[in-house]
Amino acid sequence: MTTQQPTPGSTDPREQIAVGVLMTNGRLAPRAFRDRAEAEAWAQPDEQVVEWNLVCECDR
Protein backbone atom coordinates (compact mmCIF):
# COMPACT_ATOMS: atom_id res chain seq x y z
CA MET A 1 0.00 0.00 0.00
CA THR A 2 1.35 3.43 -0.91
CA THR A 3 1.10 6.53 1.20
CA GLN A 4 0.09 9.73 -0.53
CA GLN A 5 2.23 12.72 0.25
CA PRO A 6 0.67 16.19 0.36
CA THR A 7 1.12 18.12 -2.85
CA PRO A 8 3.50 21.05 -2.39
CA GLY A 9 1.46 24.22 -2.24
CA SER A 10 -1.76 22.41 -1.37
CA THR A 11 -4.11 24.07 1.07
CA ASP A 12 -5.07 22.46 4.35
CA PRO A 13 -8.90 22.37 4.28
CA ARG A 14 -8.97 23.29 7.98
CA GLU A 15 -7.45 26.62 7.03
CA GLN A 16 -10.00 27.49 4.32
CA ILE A 17 -11.72 30.46 5.89
CA ALA A 18 -14.61 32.31 4.28
CA VAL A 19 -15.27 35.97 5.00
CA GLY A 20 -18.64 37.64 4.91
CA VAL A 21 -20.58 40.62 6.18
CA LEU A 22 -23.41 40.18 8.67
CA MET A 23 -25.89 42.87 7.74
CA THR A 24 -28.13 44.69 10.20
CA ASN A 25 -31.10 42.49 9.22
CA GLY A 26 -29.21 39.43 10.54
CA ARG A 27 -28.44 37.96 7.13
CA LEU A 28 -25.11 37.48 5.38
CA ALA A 29 -24.42 39.79 2.46
CA PRO A 30 -25.30 38.05 -0.82
CA ARG A 31 -21.79 38.21 -2.26
CA ALA A 32 -18.32 36.73 -1.81
CA PHE A 33 -15.20 38.54 -0.61
CA ARG A 34 -11.58 37.72 -1.44
CA ASP A 35 -10.36 38.60 2.03
CA ARG A 36 -11.22 40.36 5.28
CA ALA A 37 -9.93 43.72 4.02
CA GLU A 38 -12.34 43.66 1.07
CA ALA A 39 -15.26 42.77 3.37
CA GLU A 40 -14.35 45.54 5.81
CA ALA A 41 -14.19 48.07 2.97
CA TRP A 42 -17.65 46.97 1.73
CA ALA A 43 -19.40 46.78 5.12
CA GLN A 44 -21.44 49.67 6.50
CA PRO A 45 -20.43 51.04 9.94
CA ASP A 46 -23.24 49.15 11.72
CA GLU A 47 -22.48 45.79 10.00
CA GLN A 48 -20.11 43.09 11.23
CA VAL A 49 -17.38 41.27 9.28
CA VAL A 50 -17.46 37.55 10.11
CA GLU A 51 -15.26 34.56 9.28
CA TRP A 52 -16.08 30.86 9.24
CA ASN A 53 -14.40 27.61 8.34
CA LEU A 54 -15.56 26.10 5.03
CA VAL A 55 -14.98 22.53 6.23
CA CYS A 56 -17.56 22.77 8.98
CA GLU A 57 -20.38 25.07 7.97
CA CYS A 58 -22.66 23.35 10.45
CA ASP A 59 -25.22 25.13 12.59
CA ARG A 60 -24.81 22.97 15.68
Biopython code that builds the backbone (N, CA, C, O; Angstrom):
import numpy as np
from Bio.PDB.StructureBuilder import StructureBuilder

atoms = [
    (1, "MET", "N", (0.845, -1.186, 0.000)),
    (1, "MET", "CA", (0.000, 0.000, 0.000)),
    (1, "MET", "C", (0.879, 1.233, 0.000)),
    (1, "MET", "O", (1.850, 1.303, 0.753)),
    (2, "THR", "N", (0.552, 2.206, -0.834)),
    (2, "THR", "CA", (1.348, 3.426, -0.914)),
    (2, "THR", "C", (0.721, 4.522, -0.072)),
    (2, "THR", "O", (-0.493, 4.564, 0.132)),
    (3, "THR", "N", (1.565, 5.391, 0.402)),
    (3, "THR", "CA", (1.100, 6.525, 1.196)),
    (3, "THR", "C", (1.178, 7.771, 0.329)),
    (3, "THR", "O", (2.219, 8.059, -0.261)),
    (4, "GLN", "N", (0.091, 8.501, 0.253)),
    (4, "GLN", "CA", (0.085, 9.731, -0.528)),
    (4, "GLN", "C", (0.719, 10.847, 0.273)),
    (4, "GLN", "O", (0.409, 11.042, 1.448)),
    (5, "GLN", "N", (1.592, 11.562, -0.363)),
    (5, "GLN", "CA", (2.226, 12.718, 0.251)),
    (5, "GLN", "C", (1.459, 13.964, -0.156)),
    (5, "GLN", "O", (0.958, 14.038, -1.278)),
    (6, "PRO", "N", (1.358, 14.952, 0.739)),
    (6, "PRO", "CA", (0.667, 16.192, 0.359)),
    (6, "PRO", "C", (1.364, 16.862, -0.823)),
    (6, "PRO", "O", (2.592, 16.871, -0.913)),
    (7, "THR", "N", (0.587, 17.404, -1.698)),
    (7, "THR", "CA", (1.120, 18.121, -2.847)),
    (7, "THR", "C", (1.707, 19.447, -2.376)),
    (7, "THR", "O", (1.050, 20.190, -1.648)),
    (8, "PRO", "N", (2.943, 19.753, -2.786)),
    (8, "PRO", "CA", (3.503, 21.050, -2.391)),
    (8, "PRO", "C", (2.583, 22.182, -2.828)),
    (8, "PRO", "O", (2.126, 22.214, -3.971)),
    (9, "GLY", "N", (2.319, 23.097, -1.928)),
    (9, "GLY", "CA", (1.463, 24.223, -2.240)),
    (9, "GLY", "C", (-0.018, 23.940, -2.031)),
    (9, "GLY", "O", (-0.857, 24.815, -2.248)),
    (10, "SER", "N", (-0.345, 22.714, -1.609)),
    (10, "SER", "CA", (-1.764, 22.409, -1.375)),
    (10, "SER", "C", (-2.238, 23.108, -0.109)),
    (10, "SER", "O", (-1.446, 23.419, 0.781)),
    (11, "THR", "N", (-3.528, 23.345, -0.044)),
    (11, "THR", "CA", (-4.113, 24.066, 1.073)),
    (11, "THR", "C", (-4.741, 23.082, 2.048)),
    (11, "THR", "O", (-5.468, 22.172, 1.648)),
    (12, "ASP", "N", (-4.458, 23.271, 3.307)),
    (12, "ASP", "CA", (-5.074, 22.464, 4.353)),
    (12, "ASP", "C", (-6.539, 22.892, 4.446)),
    (12, "ASP", "O", (-6.810, 24.070, 4.683)),
    (13, "PRO", "N", (-7.488, 21.979, 4.267)),
    (13, "PRO", "CA", (-8.902, 22.368, 4.284)),
    (13, "PRO", "C", (-9.334, 22.989, 5.608)),
    (13, "PRO", "O", (-10.310, 23.740, 5.648)),
    (14, "ARG", "N", (-8.624, 22.688, 6.685)),
    (14, "ARG", "CA", (-8.969, 23.285, 7.979)),
    (14, "ARG", "C", (-8.634, 24.763, 8.027)),
    (14, "ARG", "O", (-9.090, 25.479, 8.917)),
    (15, "GLU", "N", (-7.837, 25.222, 7.071)),
    (15, "GLU", "CA", (-7.447, 26.624, 7.030)),
    (15, "GLU", "C", (-8.205, 27.414, 5.963)),
    (15, "GLU", "O", (-7.885, 28.576, 5.715)),
    (16, "GLN", "N", (-9.195, 26.804, 5.336)),
    (16, "GLN", "CA", (-9.997, 27.488, 4.319)),
    (16, "GLN", "C", (-11.074, 28.295, 5.034)),
    (16, "GLN", "O", (-12.093, 27.755, 5.464)),
    (17, "ILE", "N", (-10.835, 29.565, 5.149)),
    (17, "ILE", "CA", (-11.719, 30.457, 5.885)),
    (17, "ILE", "C", (-12.479, 31.350, 4.910)),
    (17, "ILE", "O", (-11.890, 31.966, 4.021)),
    (18, "ALA", "N", (-13.780, 31.409, 5.088)),
    (18, "ALA", "CA", (-14.615, 32.306, 4.282)),
    (18, "ALA", "C", (-14.860, 33.583, 5.080)),
    (18, "ALA", "O", (-14.906, 33.564, 6.310)),
    (19, "VAL", "N", (-15.013, 34.674, 4.371)),
    (19, "VAL", "CA", (-15.267, 35.966, 5.001)),
    (19, "VAL", "C", (-16.575, 36.506, 4.452)),
    (19, "VAL", "O", (-16.844, 36.411, 3.255)),
    (20, "GLY", "N", (-17.379, 37.066, 5.326)),
    (20, "GLY", "CA", (-18.644, 37.640, 4.909)),
    (20, "GLY", "C", (-18.994, 38.845, 5.762)),
    (20, "GLY", "O", (-18.274, 39.199, 6.696)),
    (21, "VAL", "N", (-20.098, 39.458, 5.426)),
    (21, "VAL", "CA", (-20.583, 40.616, 6.182)),
    (21, "VAL", "C", (-21.967, 40.274, 6.721)),
    (21, "VAL", "O", (-22.873, 39.930, 5.963)),
    (22, "LEU", "N", (-22.116, 40.372, 8.024)),
    (22, "LEU", "CA", (-23.406, 40.180, 8.668)),
    (22, "LEU", "C", (-24.111, 41.532, 8.674)),
    (22, "LEU", "O", (-23.703, 42.467, 9.363)),
    (23, "MET", "N", (-25.175, 41.604, 7.890)),
    (23, "MET", "CA", (-25.890, 42.874, 7.739)),
    (23, "MET", "C", (-26.804, 43.120, 8.944)),
    (23, "MET", "O", (-27.035, 42.221, 9.752)),
    (24, "THR", "N", (-27.308, 44.318, 9.051)),
    (24, "THR", "CA", (-28.131, 44.693, 10.203)),
    (24, "THR", "C", (-29.431, 43.894, 10.295)),
    (24, "THR", "O", (-30.029, 43.817, 11.368)),
    (25, "ASN", "N", (-29.877, 43.298, 9.186)),
    (25, "ASN", "CA", (-31.099, 42.487, 9.218)),
    (25, "ASN", "C", (-30.828, 41.054, 9.675)),
    (25, "ASN", "O", (-31.740, 40.227, 9.698)),
    (26, "GLY", "N", (-29.566, 40.754, 10.042)),
    (26, "GLY", "CA", (-29.209, 39.427, 10.541)),
    (26, "GLY", "C", (-28.824, 38.426, 9.479)),
    (26, "GLY", "O", (-28.557, 37.266, 9.793)),
    (27, "ARG", "N", (-28.790, 38.848, 8.225)),
    (27, "ARG", "CA", (-28.436, 37.959, 7.125)),
    (27, "ARG", "C", (-27.038, 38.271, 6.621)),
    (27, "ARG", "O", (-26.535, 39.384, 6.778)),
    (28, "LEU", "N", (-26.414, 37.253, 6.006)),
    (28, "LEU", "CA", (-25.115, 37.483, 5.381)),
    (28, "LEU", "C", (-25.312, 38.214, 4.064)),
    (28, "LEU", "O", (-26.298, 37.995, 3.361)),
    (29, "ALA", "N", (-24.376, 39.074, 3.739)),
    (29, "ALA", "CA", (-24.422, 39.793, 2.461)),
    (29, "ALA", "C", (-24.405, 38.778, 1.317)),
    (29, "ALA", "O", (-23.675, 37.790, 1.384)),
    (30, "PRO", "N", (-25.188, 39.007, 0.283)),
    (30, "PRO", "CA", (-25.297, 38.049, -0.825)),
    (30, "PRO", "C", (-24.162, 38.180, -1.836)),
    (30, "PRO", "O", (-24.407, 38.309, -3.035)),
    (31, "ARG", "N", (-22.945, 38.147, -1.362)),
    (31, "ARG", "CA", (-21.786, 38.210, -2.255)),
    (31, "ARG", "C", (-20.576, 37.607, -1.568)),
    (31, "ARG", "O", (-20.582, 37.413, -0.353)),
    (32, "ALA", "N", (-19.549, 37.314, -2.329)),
    (32, "ALA", "CA", (-18.316, 36.729, -1.812)),
    (32, "ALA", "C", (-17.234, 37.807, -1.719)),
    (32, "ALA", "O", (-17.246, 38.783, -2.469)),
    (33, "PHE", "N", (-16.313, 37.615, -0.798)),
    (33, "PHE", "CA", (-15.197, 38.540, -0.613)),
    (33, "PHE", "C", (-13.895, 37.763, -0.715)),
    (33, "PHE", "O", (-13.810, 36.626, -0.252)),
    (34, "ARG", "N", (-12.884, 38.370, -1.317)),
    (34, "ARG", "CA", (-11.581, 37.721, -1.444)),
    (34, "ARG", "C", (-10.889, 37.587, -0.102)),
    (34, "ARG", "O", (-10.236, 36.580, 0.173)),
    (35, "ASP", "N", (-11.036, 38.614, 0.738)),
    (35, "ASP", "CA", (-10.358, 38.598, 2.032)),
    (35, "ASP", "C", (-11.069, 39.534, 3.009)),
    (35, "ASP", "O", (-12.030, 40.214, 2.648)),
    (36, "ARG", "N", (-10.586, 39.557, 4.236)),
    (36, "ARG", "CA", (-11.217, 40.363, 5.276)),
    (36, "ARG", "C", (-11.169, 41.854, 4.943)),
    (36, "ARG", "O", (-12.122, 42.583, 5.219)),
    (37, "ALA", "N", (-10.067, 42.305, 4.354)),
    (37, "ALA", "CA", (-9.929, 43.724, 4.016)),
    (37, "ALA", "C", (-11.009, 44.166, 3.030)),
    (37, "ALA", "O", (-11.567, 45.256, 3.163)),
    (38, "GLU", "N", (-11.300, 43.322, 2.044)),
    (38, "GLU", "CA", (-12.338, 43.665, 1.074)),
    (38, "GLU", "C", (-13.712, 43.723, 1.754)),
    (38, "GLU", "O", (-14.515, 44.610, 1.465)),
    (39, "ALA", "N", (-13.973, 42.779, 2.654)),
    (39, "ALA", "CA", (-15.256, 42.766, 3.371)),
    (39, "ALA", "C", (-15.389, 43.995, 4.270)),
    (39, "ALA", "O", (-16.462, 44.594, 4.354)),
    (40, "GLU", "N", (-14.308, 44.364, 4.936)),
    (40, "GLU", "CA", (-14.348, 45.539, 5.808)),
    (40, "GLU", "C", (-14.582, 46.817, 5.010)),
    (40, "GLU", "O", (-15.280, 47.721, 5.470)),
    (41, "ALA", "N", (-14.003, 46.891, 3.822)),
    (41, "ALA", "CA", (-14.195, 48.071, 2.975)),
    (41, "ALA", "C", (-15.636, 48.160, 2.469)),
    (41, "ALA", "O", (-16.157, 49.258, 2.271)),
    (42, "TRP", "N", (-16.281, 47.012, 2.260)),
    (42, "TRP", "CA", (-17.646, 46.972, 1.732)),
    (42, "TRP", "C", (-18.696, 47.193, 2.820)),
    (42, "TRP", "O", (-19.750, 47.771, 2.557)),
    (43, "ALA", "N", (-18.413, 46.737, 4.038)),
    (43, "ALA", "CA", (-19.401, 46.775, 5.122)),
    (43, "ALA", "C", (-19.729, 48.206, 5.550)),
    (43, "ALA", "O", (-18.875, 49.092, 5.532)),
    (44, "GLN", "N", (-20.986, 48.401, 5.931)),
    (44, "GLN", "CA", (-21.435, 49.668, 6.498)),
    (44, "GLN", "C", (-20.979, 49.724, 7.965)),
    (44, "GLN", "O", (-20.686, 48.684, 8.555)),
    (45, "PRO", "N", (-20.917, 50.919, 8.555)),
    (45, "PRO", "CA", (-20.433, 51.041, 9.936)),
    (45, "PRO", "C", (-21.187, 50.181, 10.954)),
    (45, "PRO", "O", (-20.589, 49.746, 11.938)),
    (46, "ASP", "N", (-22.467, 49.929, 10.750)),
    (46, "ASP", "CA", (-23.238, 49.146, 11.718)),
    (46, "ASP", "C", (-23.313, 47.659, 11.365)),
    (46, "ASP", "O", (-24.094, 46.925, 11.971)),
    (47, "GLU", "N", (-22.508, 47.201, 10.389)),
    (47, "GLU", "CA", (-22.477, 45.793, 10.002)),
    (47, "GLU", "C", (-21.194, 45.143, 10.514)),
    (47, "GLU", "O", (-20.206, 45.824, 10.791)),
    (48, "GLN", "N", (-21.224, 43.822, 10.635)),
    (48, "GLN", "CA", (-20.106, 43.093, 11.231)),
    (48, "GLN", "C", (-19.461, 42.167, 10.203)),
    (48, "GLN", "O", (-20.153, 41.440, 9.490)),
    (49, "VAL", "N", (-18.124, 42.199, 10.133)),
    (49, "VAL", "CA", (-17.385, 41.269, 9.279)),
    (49, "VAL", "C", (-17.206, 39.973, 10.070)),
    (49, "VAL", "O", (-16.765, 39.993, 11.219)),
    (50, "VAL", "N", (-17.553, 38.851, 9.444)),
    (50, "VAL", "CA", (-17.465, 37.555, 10.110)),
    (50, "VAL", "C", (-16.633, 36.589, 9.275)),
    (50, "VAL", "O", (-16.530, 36.736, 8.057)),
    (51, "GLU", "N", (-16.039, 35.598, 9.944)),
    (51, "GLU", "CA", (-15.262, 34.559, 9.280)),
    (51, "GLU", "C", (-15.760, 33.209, 9.754)),
    (51, "GLU", "O", (-16.179, 33.059, 10.902)),
    (52, "TRP", "N", (-15.714, 32.212, 8.852)),
    (52, "TRP", "CA", (-16.081, 30.859, 9.243)),
    (52, "TRP", "C", (-15.272, 29.876, 8.424)),
    (52, "TRP", "O", (-14.770, 30.194, 7.347)),
    (53, "ASN", "N", (-15.159, 28.669, 8.966)),
    (53, "ASN", "CA", (-14.398, 27.609, 8.338)),
    (53, "ASN", "C", (-15.272, 26.895, 7.314)),
    (53, "ASN", "O", (-16.393, 26.497, 7.632)),
    (54, "LEU", "N", (-14.777, 26.727, 6.091)),
    (54, "LEU", "CA", (-15.559, 26.096, 5.027)),
    (54, "LEU", "C", (-15.742, 24.593, 5.224)),
    (54, "LEU", "O", (-16.671, 24.009, 4.667)),
    (55, "VAL", "N", (-14.870, 23.963, 6.007)),
    (55, "VAL", "CA", (-14.980, 22.525, 6.227)),
    (55, "VAL", "C", (-16.204, 22.210, 7.081)),
    (55, "VAL", "O", (-16.910, 21.233, 6.832)),
    (56, "CYS", "N", (-16.445, 23.030, 8.069)),
    (56, "CYS", "CA", (-17.563, 22.768, 8.982)),
    (56, "CYS", "C", (-18.499, 23.966, 8.989)),
    (56, "CYS", "O", (-18.410, 24.832, 9.858)),
    (57, "GLU", "N", (-19.384, 24.005, 8.025)),
    (57, "GLU", "CA", (-20.383, 25.072, 7.972)),
    (57, "GLU", "C", (-21.655, 24.592, 8.653)),
    (57, "GLU", "O", (-22.759, 24.848, 8.173)),
    (58, "CYS", "N", (-21.500, 23.901, 9.762)),
    (58, "CYS", "CA", (-22.659, 23.348, 10.451)),
    (58, "CYS", "C", (-23.280, 24.394, 11.381)),
    (58, "CYS", "O", (-22.630, 25.368, 11.761)),
    (59, "ASP", "N", (-24.524, 24.179, 11.733)),
    (59, "ASP", "CA", (-25.218, 25.129, 12.589)),
    (59, "ASP", "C", (-25.394, 24.596, 14.007)),
    (59, "ASP", "O", (-26.161, 25.157, 14.789)),
    (60, "ARG", "N", (-24.707, 23.544, 14.335)),
    (60, "ARG", "CA", (-24.806, 22.970, 15.682)),
    (60, "ARG", "C", (-23.533, 23.124, 16.440)),
    (60, "ARG", "O", (-23.444, 22.696, 17.591)),
]
sb = StructureBuilder()
sb.init_structure("model")
sb.init_model(0)
sb.init_chain("A")
sb.init_seg("    ")
for serial, (resi, resn, name, xyz) in enumerate(atoms, 1):
    if name == "N":
        sb.init_residue(resn, " ", resi, " ")
    sb.init_atom(name, np.array(xyz, "f"), 0.0, 1.0, " ", f" {name:<3s}", serial, name[0])
structure = sb.get_structure()
